[in-house]
Structures are given as C-alpha cells and as structure tokens.
Amino acid sequence: MSAERLRFDLKDAAPVFAALGDRTRLQLVGRLSGGEPLSISQLSSDSKVTRQAITKHLHVLEGAGVVRGFRQGREQLWELETEQLLAARRYLKVISRQWDEALERLKAAVEESE
C-alpha cells in the first residue's frame, strides 16, 4: 500500500480509534454488533451508566461514523455502521504487515551476524 493511501486510511481511521478508546463506547459497539438496532433503554440496561451518558457516547460514535441513529415510532434506535470500522481494520492490517516485515528484517540481520 502506498504511503499516500496509508495516510488516507489513517485520516479515515483516526476518529474511529479515538471513539473506540473509551471502554463504554467500545462496550456499546459490542452490544450493537449483534446486528439488530437497539434503543437507548436496551443499551443502558445492565449498565451503571445513565441513559444520558449512553446517549452522549452514542453521539461520539455517530460523529466517528461507527453508529447511526434513527427514529422508529417513538423510539430512537441505534445500529452499527461498518464502513469506518472496516477502514480502521484495513489500516491495522497495513501496520501489522509493516511490523511483520520489520521483524523479518531484524531476524535476518541477527541470524546473519551469528
């Protein structure tokens, strides 16, 4: 992957990484990964976090493109949006490949010097 393409992916992925850097938001993503849209009530059940706090966290995730909120009747439902998560995954894959290559070079250098 070219350096230009890598920078583009980082620009897309950085807000996702920032949004997922919070334990509560990461847990919300986990709850939404079941595939069905969930309401604030459903997302805040079994949680010590208030519904207001859950709503604020969901708006941060929405700003990063990770979730989408929509109205269905009287309820606000939230669902996972995968496009930005996939961009972050691609970026991590590139970094992983770069580390693997760097470790292979280090291994070859160490073996060569022995």
Sequence and secondary structure as in RCSB ss.txt:
>XXXX:A:sequence
MSAERLRFDLKDAAPVFAALGDRTRLQLVGRLSGGEPLSISQLSSDSKVTRQAITKHLHVLEGAGVVRGFRQGRE
QLWELETEQLLAARRYLKVISRQWDEALERLKAAVEESE
>XXXX:A:secstr
  HHHHHHHHHHHHHHHHHHTSHHHHHHHHHHTTSS EEHHHHHTT SS HHHHHHHHHHHHHTTSEEEEEETTE
EEEEE  HHHHHHHHHHHHHHHHHHHHHHHHHHHHHHH 
